[in-house]
């Protein structure tokens, strides 16, 4: 974790998701799209990791970075462009 420009040699957090992930900060949450098709909704909290929800977005890989447009989350998996309405 980086503090005051110095590296202390420790990880700030080692999360539950393996592989690669794309992050979007949306207000007081962070949307974490994993490369295996899951969406984690995590509290934007510097002091602790709090997973608020977890959703399966796709059964295939999701390598492209998602896009948040208003309340709509656009996700590209291996075969489709998917749209999820986060306001519901």
C-alpha positions in Angstrom: 0.0 0.0 0.0 1.3 3.4 -0.9 1.5 6.0 1.9 3.1 9.4 1.7 4.9 8.5 -1.5 6.6 5.5 0.3 6.1 1.8 -0.4 5.7 -0.2 2.8 5.9 -3.6 1.1 2.5 -4.7 2.1 -0.7 -5.3 0.1 -3.6 -3.1 1.1 -6.1 -5.9 0.2 -6.0 -9.3 -1.4 -9.5 -9.8 -2.7 -11.6 -12.9 -3.2 -11.6 -12.6 -7.0 -8.9 -14.4 -9.0 -7.7 -13.4 -12.4 -8.1 -10.0 -13.8 -10.8 -7.4 -13.1 -12.1 -4.0 -14.3 -13.0 -1.4 -11.8 -15.6 1.5 -12.0 -16.1 3.9 -9.1 -19.8 4.8 -8.9 -20.5 7.1 -6.0 -20.0 5.2 -2.7 -19.4 1.8 -4.4 -16.8 0.2 -6.6 -18.1 -2.1 -9.4 -15.7 -4.9 -9.9 -16.2 -7.0 -13.1 -14.1 -10.1 -13.0 -12.8 -11.8 -16.2 -14.9 -14.8 -15.4 -18.2 -13.0 -15.7 -19.0 -11.8 -12.2 -19.9 -8.4 -10.9 -18.9 -7.5 -7.3 -20.4 -4.4 -5.7 -17.9 -3.3 -3.0 -18.2 -0.4 -0.6 -15.7 2.4 -1.5 -14.0 2.2 1.9 -10.3 2.8 2.3 -10.2 1.0 5.7 -11.9 -2.3 5.0 -13.2 -4.6 2.2 -17.0 -4.9 2.3 -18.6 -6.8 -0.5 -22.2 -5.6 -0.7 -23.4 -7.9 -3.5 -22.3 -10.4 -6.2 -23.9 -11.1 -9.5 -23.3 -13.5 -12.4 -23.2 -11.4 -15.5 -22.2 -14.0 -18.1 -21.3 -17.6 -18.4 -18.4 -16.7 -20.8 -15.4 -14.6 -20.3 -15.7 -10.8 -19.9 -12.4 -9.4 -20.9 -13.5 -5.9 -22.2 -13.8 -3.1 -19.7 -17.5 -2.4 -18.9 -19.1 1.0 -19.4 -21.4 2.7 -17.0 -23.8 5.1 -18.8 -26.3 6.6 -16.3 -27.8 3.7 -14.5 -27.0 1.2 -17.3 -24.0 -1.1 -17.2 -22.8 -2.3 -20.6 -20.8 -5.6 -20.6 -19.2 -7.4 -23.5 -18.7 -11.1 -23.1 -17.3 -13.4 -25.8 -20.5 -13.4 -27.8 -22.8 -10.6 -26.8 -23.1 -7.0 -25.6 -25.2 -7.1 -22.4 -27.0 -4.2 -20.8 -27.9 -4.3 -17.1 -30.1 -1.6 -15.5 -28.6 -0.9 -12.1 -31.5 1.4 -11.0 -33.7 -1.6 -10.3 
